[in-house]
Amino acid sequence: MDKRDYYEILGVDRSASEVEIKSAYRKLALKYHPDRNPGDKQAEDKFKEATEAYEILKDPQKRQTYDQFGHAGVSQGAGFGGFGGFEGFDISDALRAFMRDFGGGSIFDDFFGMGSRNSRRYRNRGEDLRIKVKLTLEEIAEGVEKNIKVKRLVHCDACGGSGVAAGSSKKTCPQCKGAGQVRTITRTFLGTIQQVTTCNMCRGTGEIIANACKSCRGEGRVRGESQVNIHIPPGVSSGNYMTVENMGNVAPNNGETGDLIVVFEEKEHNYFQRHGDNIICELPISFVTASLGGEVVVRTLKGQETIKISSGTQPGKVIKMKGKGIPHLHHNGRGDQLVRIIVWVPTKLNQQDRQLLEKLSTSDSLKPPEATKSFFEKLKETLGV
């Protein structure tokens, strides 16, 4: 299938500035990001397509070549300066590109394309793997060590990853003569275009196997399982992720090993709701406590604590428990716990209680005032939004 025009993909004019290109890409990337569209292959393809367009158009030299020669000018190994194209460009490459310029939920800068390992392309590199790890709110609040099992392709023990049977050896590929690449020349009305692509006979290794290992059938890798221990710091959110290097799939024939991308997912809590680094809960109290005041026990992420209820507390009042929320991920301190007061109304009354309430009902001091601010308005005031 022919590739779409990069400007059309991003929805910008050919005269668009670098700022306009970056802004257009960011909108598309956020719309089609895999974390917002789990399991949606069409959204994933659009995310990759937009990232590929952005990678070319944000670079002045690549953009100039694309404007002059189109996709042929910026393809892998093309003869217009050899910028390097997108052969084998996958979702992990697209995520790294997005994270490099926009963060994308990364929790450690050096894990996400900032090191030299992730800044270059590999000729023979295994696939990255992507898994989700579900965390409770309590685990997020304190940080946690997780030991996870990862099913991956590992080196074949029988041949040591070479793919060659014992007593045999590899031979130079007759098609590329050991270069791992083949060069093709296409003549167009614009002139001669020289293109270098990976050799399909040796898959870029420059060698072929005459007598393949029976265990791995010449691949040099077999299916296996590894235990990975990761330290998750406190304060992460759903969509944050970290990369464990060299724990992805091993490439064929002793190639480079891919990475493992661990994506965090927060489990729904049965008591607390999270609002950034603050947590919100509801606390039912009796009419008597609301009227007279007193001390009540409230649940926190670290156990139970006692808070003071002022006399005359109204339903919907929000009490802030400072520093009882989620730790801030990138700096010191914690969020708060916001306790919404609910005045519990009994559904059943005995005769004595009914008589007492009926007597109280005639008191002018028990007549309700005019409507006050809603809970959400009070919550906004508490949060400062």
Stockholm file with secondary structure:
# STOCKHOLM 1.0

chainA/1-385         MDKRDYYEILGVDRSASEVEIKSAYRKLALKYHPDRNPGDKQAEDKFKEATEAYEILKDPQKRQTYDQFGHAGVSQGAGFGGFGGFEGFDISDALRAFMRDFGGGSIFDDFFGMGSRNSRRYRNRGEDLRIKVKLTLEEIAEGVEKNIKVKRLVHCDACGGSGVAAGSSKKTCPQCKGAGQVRTITRTFLGTIQQVTTCNMCRGTGEIIANACKSCRGEGRVRGESQVNIHIPPGVSSGNYMTVENMGNVAPNNGETGDLIVVFEEKEHNYFQRHGDNIICELPISFVTASLGGEVVVRTLKGQETIKISSGTQPGKVIKMKGKGIPHLHHNGRGDQLVRIIVWVPTKLNQQDRQLLEKLSTSDSLKPPEATKSFFEKLKETLGV
#=GR chainA/1-385 SS CCCCCHHHHHTCCTTCCHHHHHHHHHHHHHHHCTTTSTTCHHHHHHHHHHHHHHHHHTSHHHHHHHHHHGGGGGSTTCTTTCCCCCTTCCHHHHHHHHHHHHCTTBSCGGGTTCSTGGGSCCSSBCCCEEEEEEECHHHHHHCEEEEEEEEEEEECTTTTTSCBCTTCCEEECTTTTTSSEEEEEEEETTEEEEEEEECTTTTTSSEEESSBCTTTTTSSEEEEEEEEEEEECTTCCTTCEEEETTCSCBCTTTCBBCCEEEEEEECCCSSCEEETTEEEEEEEEEHHHHHHCEEEEEEETTEEEEEEECTTCCTTCEEEETTCSCBCSSSSCBCCEEEEEEEECCSCCCHHHHHHHHHHTTCGGGSCCSCCCCHHHHHHHHHTC
#=GC SS_cons         CCCCCHHHHHTCCTTCCHHHHHHHHHHHHHHHCTTTSTTCHHHHHHHHHHHHHHHHHTSHHHHHHHHHHGGGGGSTTCTTTCCCCCTTCCHHHHHHHHHHHHCTTBSCGGGTTCSTGGGSCCSSBCCCEEEEEEECHHHHHHCEEEEEEEEEEEECTTTTTSCBCTTCCEEECTTTTTSSEEEEEEEETTEEEEEEEECTTTTTSSEEESSBCTTTTTSSEEEEEEEEEEEECTTCCTTCEEEETTCSCBCTTTCBBCCEEEEEEECCCSSCEEETTEEEEEEEEEHHHHHHCEEEEEEETTEEEEEEECTTCCTTCEEEETTCSCBCSSSSCBCCEEEEEEEECCSCCCHHHHHHHHHHTTCGGGSCCSCCCCHHHHHHHHHTC
//
